[in-house]
């Protein structure tokens, strides 16, 4: 489904979700934004019911287009936390945070579990993955410090200790990314941003995103927006 102003909405919406989007659009005008930036911003606001994201999100349309292209080409998707992984139902996801090897690596290397999970996920996926970070800033710091050569990073950890600094560092890097400027964020916002990009990737001709060539996932996304 495409909205009259060109933005994309979920393909199948319940009456409650449709009404929710109507209310959102009555409160804020996103038509000035480029298409991908608009899709991501709308989806994050819808998922969080937080209009501050209109000015808090840092979107670069070219970078978002690169993310869509990477996903359409079949780039691996890596989640930093179990909550982020659980929210992504539209494609396979690598998440190492709860594996026993992650705990052992964290103990032996003297690092956080989040950092250990990043190292193990990079060992499995290699360069060119799309990383979705909505848990602790330690994962984002490890991505930046380990030079994992991502195709794109959704960097939206939340918290008053380290999260804002990690997001500032991400924006200062040369990595393609979407992030936000404040301490807010978390799994819900990160998943919503990613799912907006995944939706566009799945709609690309001969896409390898999702669960098959040009195949959209049938289940609704856990950010509450559906497709």
N, C-alpha and C positions, 0 to 999 in steps of 0.2 A: 504494500500500500504506500502511496506517495501523497503527502499533504499538498494542498493547493499551492503553497509557496515553494514547493520543491523539496522540502525536507522529508526524510523517511520516518515512518512510524512502524510499530510492530505489524506484521502481516496479518495476524489474527489477534483481535482484542476482545476481551470480555466487556460487557457494558460498563463495569466499574472502572476498568483501565481506560476505556475510551473517554469516560467522563473525567477521569483524572487528568488525561492529556488536555482535554478541553479547558479545564480549570487552569492548568499550568499556562496554556497559551493566552488565556484571558489576563493573567497576571504579568507576563513578561513577553516582550517581542524579540524573538531571536532571528527574525528574517534578515537582519543586517549581516549576520555571520555567514561565511562560506559554508557549503553544504556539509562537509565532514565535521567541521567545528560545531556547526549547529546540531547535527545528529548526536554528537558526543555530549555536548552541553545539555541538550534537552533530556537526554537519557539519564545523565547524572543527577540533574535537578529532579526528574521524576522519581528516581530510585530513592533519593535522600530527602525529598521535600524541603530542600535547602536552596533558596534562590541566590544565596551568596556565591554559589559556584559560577554564576554568570560572569562575575568579575574575578573570581579566585582561580579558575582554571586557566592554564597557559597552553593554548592550542596553536600549533603551527600547521596550516593546511597542507603544505608540502610534506611535512613529516608524517601527518596522518595518512596522506595518500601513499607514502612509502610503506606504512604499516599495513594498509589494506592490500597493497601489492604483495607484500611478504606473506601475509596470511593466504591470499588467493593462490600463491605459488606453493603452498603446503608447508610453510615454516612451522617448526615445533613450537608449542606453547608451554611455557613454564610458569607455574604459580608458586609464590613464596610461602603460602600458608594453606592449611587445610580448608579454612573458610573461603579463601579465594578460589581454590580448586573446586569446592562444592558449588560455587555460584556459576561456574562455567559449564553449561550442559551442552553447548553447541559444537564442541570439538574435543578431541583427545587432549588431555592435560598431563604434563609431568609435574609431580610434586613430591619432593623427597623429605619433607619436614618430619614426618612421623615414622620413617624407616629406622630400624635398629642401627644400621650402619651410620646414619646421620648422628645418632646419639654417641656412638663410639668415636666417630671422627671429632665431634665437638669436644669430648673429654680428652682425647689424646693430643689434639692440636691446640687446646685451650682457647677455643673460639665458641661463639654462640651457636645454637642449633640452626638458627636462620642462616648464618654464614656457611655452616657445614652443608646445609641443604642446597645452597647456591653452588658450592663446589661440586657436589655430586650430580646435580642436575646439568651443570655445564659439561661434566665428564660424559654424560649420556647423550646430550643433544648437540654439543659443540657450538661453533659460531652460527650466527644467523637465526637465532630463535627470537620469539617475541616473549618478553618477560612481563609478568603482571604482578606487581608488588603492592599489596594493600595491608600487610601485616606490620612487622617492625622495621624501623629504619636500618637495622643491621643488614638485612638482605640487600637493600639498595646500596648501602655502603660497600658491601662485598662485590656486587655487580660492578661498581665503579672501580674498585681496587684491583679486581682480578682480571680486568680487561677481557671480558667474555665475548666481545664483538657481537653484541645483539643486533638484530634487525630493527628492533623497536623496544622501548621500555615504557610501560604504564607504571609510573612511579608515584603512588599516592598513599604512603604510610601515614598514620595519624599518631599524634601524641605531642607532649610538651618537652620531651627529652630526645633530641636528635632528629626528629622527623623533618622539621622545617629546614635544618641545616643540610640534611641528606638531599632534600628536594632542590635546595639552592645549588648544591654541587652537581646534581643531575642537569639542571638547566645551564650551568656553566660549562658542562662537558660538550663534546661534539656529537653526542649520541642523539639519535632520533627518539623523541619521547613526548609524552604528555604528562603533565604534573600540575600541582596547584601551589599557591604561594603561602598559604597559612598552615597552621598546625592540624587542621581538619583533614579528613580523608578516610582511610579504612577500607575493609574488604568490599562493602556495598558500593562505594563510589568507584573503586578500581574495577570491579566486575562490570559495572554499568558502562564505564568508558570502553572497556575491552569489547563488550558485547555489541556496542554500537559499531565498532570497527569490524568485528567479525561478520555482522549482518551485511555490511557493504561488501566485504570480501566474498561472501557466499553468493552475492548477486552478480559478481564479475563473471564474464563469459569464460567457460571452461575452468572454473575455479576448482582448486583442490582443497579449499578450506572446508571446515565442518567435517561431516562424516561421509563424504564421497563427492565425486565430481559433479558440480552444480547441484548438490543435494543439500537442502537446508535441514537442520535438526527439527524434529517434530515436536519436541518438548518445549515448554515455555522456560525462559531463563529465570534463574532464582533471584534476579534483581527486581522481579515483580512486573517487568514491562512486557514480557513475552517477546516474540520477535518483532 
